[in-house]
Structures are given as structure tokens and as C-alpha cells.
Amino acid sequence: MTIEKDVAEHYTTDDLLERIRDGLRAAGANPDTPAPEDLKGIDEFHTGGVKATDELLDQLTITPHTRVLDIGCGIGGTSRHIALKSGAFVTGVDLTPSYVETGNRLNDLVGMSDRVKLLRGSVLDLPLVEDTIDLVTMFHVGMNVPDKAKLFSEVYRVLAPGGTFALFDVMRMDADGGLTFPFPWAEEPAFSFVEPAAAYMEAGEAAGLAFRSIRNRKDFALDFFKAVFARIEETGGPPPVGIHLLMRDTAAEKIQNYVTCVQAGLIAPFELIFRKPV
């Protein structure tokens, strides 16, 4: 698909692993044997970082026996975090080859390749067998997916009966307001598909999933970015290992556009949780 090709190219950055390793050196960490926490600055490529991850995960039941799928896993940061937090084995799927390659290499470096495996694939055609997953997570992915109905039908297909789909996406609050590009997820409108929460709920219902909960995280997002900007001003720049490494030289503009649109009430990050009936 042309859209998926554009999305993958958008997230592709040159020499990503080496730039992460350089950042680790600058931060005083060993680039050959980093600890998982050394990667936290870049691992959670979504609003709120690891705090947002935990505040969604804490609403779920995850045990070492839970079969977890993290779709749109990027370089595997959230997948690794779930594995460390719960002891579960986590499979990640992402569209961008360089993310998958880099993520699996990072799994090796932090000693987690036996607990996390990243696969290259589309969220619209997941490379997994039906009814084999207990929990599907998705963090800031749907903005690049035009066919929400197909996304939810694929999640339904791979979930086992009683399984859960928990997601955290940027969604529309004002359908008429114009958005200012670029954003972290898209340089231009051609591959940005930010939709209201209602579109997700309708797609989930159509796929056969039962809606469980929703939470608007606008205020959380604004507080998070206020703190981020204050740290950057205090230190004179971003940290050596940060999500700017994933966004080329337009990182500051992308983040500022996002925050401005959240402040204006045009968009906001939302959590939604669904369950597949038993």
C-alpha cells in the first residue's frame, strides 16, 4: 500500500542504532550492555512516556502467562517495559523495517531477546494465528491507519475469547478545526488519519469487541509537555537519549505543533479499552 510505504518512510531514520548508542555514551551508559532504563528516554514514543504507559497498563491484568501483542511497537520500548513489568512474553509488530531491526538489536543488548520478539508486519494484516493473544496493546498508532474497521477486525481475529484490547491514541476533539503539520506521526495530511473516539468505538463494536472504558488525557498531556519544555530550557537542549532521535531535524516543530493543537482543543490523546466476549 502506498500509505503504508509513506508511513514506513516517515519513521525511517538513518543509522538509528548507532545514534542511540552515541546517545547512550553521552549519557554515561555502556552502549554495548545498556540497562533497560537507560533507553527510557527513547523507548516510549508517545505522549507521557513511561508514565502514560503505566497508567494504562495498571488498569489491566497482566501475568507471566499473559500472551501479549504490542501493535505498532516501534523500536520495542513498550514491549520491553511490559515484559519487565509483568514477566510476560511480548510479541511486537511494526511496519517500519529499521524500527524492527533496531528494536531486536536493542533486545539483545539489554538481555531481553528471550522475552520480547519484534516482527515486521502491518496492523491491517497481523502475522499471527487467530485466537492466540490475551492482550493487545497499541500506543499512538491509529493516527497512521486509515481503515480503523480493518484494524479492529484484525485485533478481534488474533484475540482469544475474553482477551483485551487497550489503546492510547491521539484523537480528534474538533472535527472542523484545521491541523498544522508536521506532527510526530506525519509530515503532511496525506498519511495522517486522526479521528474522533467515536470512530474507534464504532469500529470496535462492528468488529465484535465490547467497549469497556474511555479516558481523555488532554490535561495529562499538557502537564507532561510543560515539564518537558521546562527541562529542555533548564538544560539547554534535549537529553542525549530522547524521542528526538526518532524524528529527524524537525522534532521540535512537530512536538510544538502537536502541543498547540492540544491546547486549542482540536486533538487530544485518549485511552480506550475493549474486550472480546468469551
C-alpha positions in Angstrom: 0.0 0.0 0.0 1.2 3.5 -0.9 0.1 4.8 2.5 2.0 2.1 4.4 5.1 2.8 2.3 4.8 6.5 3.1 4.3 5.8 6.8 7.3 3.5 7.0 9.5 6.1 5.2 8.3 8.8 7.6 9.6 6.8 10.6 12.8 5.6 8.9 15.9 7.5 10.1 19.5 6.8 9.1 21.9 4.9 11.4 19.3 4.8 14.2 21.0 2.2 16.3 24.4 4.0 16.1 22.8 7.3 17.0 21.1 5.6 20.0 24.5 4.1 21.0 26.1 7.5 20.7 23.4 9.0 22.9 24.0 6.2 25.5 27.7 7.1 25.6 26.9 10.8 26.0 24.6 9.9 28.9 27.3 7.9 30.6 25.7 4.5 29.8 27.5 1.5 28.3 26.4 1.3 24.6 27.2 -2.4 24.5 25.4 -3.5 27.6 22.8 -0.8 28.5 20.2 -1.4 31.1 16.6 -1.2 30.0 16.1 2.0 32.0 19.0 3.6 30.0 16.7 3.5 27.0 13.6 5.0 28.6 14.1 8.4 27.0 13.6 7.0 23.5 11.7 3.8 24.3 8.2 5.3 24.9 7.5 7.2 21.7 4.1 8.5 22.8 2.6 11.3 24.9 3.5 11.0 28.5 6.3 8.4 28.1 6.5 5.6 30.6 4.1 7.3 33.0 1.4 7.1 30.3 2.3 3.5 29.6 2.0 2.5 33.2 -1.3 4.4 33.8 -2.9 2.4 31.0 -1.3 -0.9 32.0 -2.3 -0.5 35.6 -5.9 -0.8 34.5 -5.2 -4.3 33.1 -4.4 -7.7 34.4 -1.1 -9.0 33.1 0.7 -12.1 34.4 3.7 -14.1 33.3 1.2 -16.3 31.4 -0.5 -13.5 29.5 0.2 -13.7 25.8 0.8 -10.0 24.8 0.9 -8.4 21.4 2.1 -4.8 21.0 1.0 -3.5 17.6 2.9 -0.5 16.1 5.7 -1.4 18.6 8.3 0.9 17.1 11.7 0.0 18.5 10.1 -2.2 21.1 10.3 0.1 24.2 6.8 -0.5 25.4 7.1 -4.2 24.6 10.2 -4.5 26.7 8.5 -2.5 29.5 5.5 -4.8 29.6 7.8 -7.8 29.7 9.8 -6.4 32.6 6.8 -5.3 34.5 4.8 -8.5 34.2 7.1 -11.3 33.3 5.0 -12.0 30.2 6.4 -12.8 26.7 5.6 -10.0 24.3 5.4 -10.0 20.6 5.7 -6.7 18.8 4.6 -5.9 15.2 5.7 -2.8 13.3 5.5 -1.6 9.8 9.0 0.1 9.7 11.8 -2.4 8.9 14.5 -0.2 10.6 12.5 0.0 13.8 12.1 -3.8 14.0 15.8 -4.4 13.2 16.9 -1.8 15.7 14.4 -3.0 18.3 15.5 -6.6 18.1 19.1 -5.5 18.4 18.3 -3.5 21.5 16.5 -6.6 22.9 19.9 -8.4 22.5 21.9 -5.6 24.1 19.6 -5.4 27.2 19.4 -9.2 27.5 15.7 -9.5 26.7 15.6 -11.3 23.4 14.2 -14.3 25.1 11.2 -12.3 26.4 10.5 -9.9 23.5 10.4 -10.6 19.8 9.6 -7.9 17.2 8.2 -8.8 13.8 7.8 -6.7 10.7 4.2 -6.5 9.6 1.0 -4.4 9.1 -1.6 -3.9 11.7 -4.1 -4.5 8.9 -2.7 -8.0 8.3 -1.2 -9.2 11.5 1.3 -12.1 11.1 -0.3 -14.1 13.9 -2.8 -17.0 14.2 -6.3 -16.3 15.3 -7.4 -16.6 18.9 -3.8 -16.8 20.3 -3.4 -13.5 22.1 -4.7 -12.5 25.5 -3.9 -8.8 25.4 -3.3 -6.4 22.5 -1.8 -3.0 23.2 -1.4 -0.1 20.9 0.3 3.3 21.7 -0.1 6.2 19.2 -0.6 4.1 16.1 -4.1 4.7 14.8 -3.2 8.2 13.5 -1.4 6.4 10.7 -4.2 3.9 10.0 -6.9 4.9 7.6 -9.0 1.8 7.9 -10.0 1.6 11.5 -12.6 -1.1 10.8 -9.9 -3.4 9.4 -7.6 -2.6 12.3 -10.2 -3.7 14.8 -11.2 -6.8 12.8 -7.6 -7.9 12.9 -7.3 -7.3 16.6 -10.6 -9.3 17.1 -9.2 -12.1 14.9 -6.0 -12.6 16.9 -7.5 -12.1 20.4 -8.6 -15.2 22.3 -12.1 -15.2 23.8 -12.1 -12.9 26.8 -9.0 -11.1 25.6 -8.4 -7.3 25.9 -7.5 -4.5 23.5 -6.1 -1.5 25.3 -5.0 1.5 23.2 -3.7 5.1 23.6 -4.1 7.3 20.5 -4.3 10.9 19.5 -7.9 11.6 18.5 -10.0 14.5 17.2 -12.0 16.7 19.5 -13.0 19.3 17.0 -13.6 17.8 13.6 -13.8 21.2 11.9 -10.5 22.7 13.2 -7.5 22.7 10.8 -4.4 20.9 12.0 -0.9 22.4 11.5 1.7 20.0 10.1 4.2 18.4 10.6 3.3 16.2 13.6 5.4 13.4 15.1 3.2 10.9 13.2 3.0 12.6 9.8 4.9 15.3 7.8 1.7 16.0 5.8 -2.0 15.3 5.8 -1.7 12.5 3.2 -0.9 9.8 5.8 -2.5 11.4 8.9 -5.8 9.8 9.9 -6.7 11.4 13.3 -10.3 10.5 14.0 -12.7 11.1 17.0 -13.0 8.5 19.7 -16.5 7.7 18.4 -14.9 6.2 15.2 -12.8 3.8 17.3 -15.9 2.8 19.4 -17.9 2.2 16.2 -15.1 0.1 14.7 -14.7 -1.9 17.8 -18.4 -2.6 18.1 -18.6 -3.6 14.4 -15.7 -6.0 14.9 -17.5 -7.7 17.8 -15.5 -6.1 20.7 -17.2 -4.9 23.8 -16.4 -1.3 24.8 -15.1 -1.1 28.4 -13.8 2.3 29.1 -12.5 5.7 27.8 -10.4 8.4 29.3 -9.5 11.8 27.9 -5.8 12.5 28.6 -5.6 16.2 27.4 -4.7 17.7 30.8 -2.2 14.9 31.5 -0.6 15.6 28.1 -0.3 19.4 28.6 1.2 18.9 32.1 3.7 16.4 30.6 4.9 18.7 27.8 5.1 21.7 30.2 7.5 19.7 32.3 9.4 18.5 29.2 9.8 22.1 27.9 11.0 23.3 31.3 13.7 20.6 31.4 14.9 21.5 27.9 15.1 25.1 28.8 16.9 24.4 32.0 19.5 22.0 30.4 19.8 23.9 27.1 18.6 21.1 24.9 17.0 17.6 24.8 18.6 14.7 26.6 21.2 12.6 24.8 18.7 9.7 24.5 15.3 11.0 23.6 12.5 10.7 21.1 14.0 13.5 19.0 16.3 10.8 17.7 13.3 9.2 16.0 12.0 12.4 14.4 15.0 13.8 12.3 15.7 17.5 12.5 12.1 18.6 12.6 11.4 17.1 16.1 10.9 20.5 17.9 8.5 21.7 15.2 6.5 18.5 15.2 6.1 18.4 19.0 5.2 22.1 19.2 2.5 21.7 16.5 1.1 18.8 18.5 1.0 20.7 21.8 -0.5 23.8 20.1 -3.3 21.7 18.7 -4.0 20.0 22.0 -4.1 23.4 23.7 -6.5 24.6 21.1 -8.9 21.7 21.8 -8.5 20.3 18.3 -7.0 16.9 19.3 -6.1 15.0 22.5 -4.7 11.6 23.5 -7.4 9.2 24.7 -7.2 5.7 26.3 -9.8 3.2 25.2 -10.2 -0.4 26.4 -12.2 -3.2 24.7 -12.8 -6.8 25.4 -13.5 -9.8 23.2 -16.6 -11.7 24.5 -16.0 -15.2 25.9 
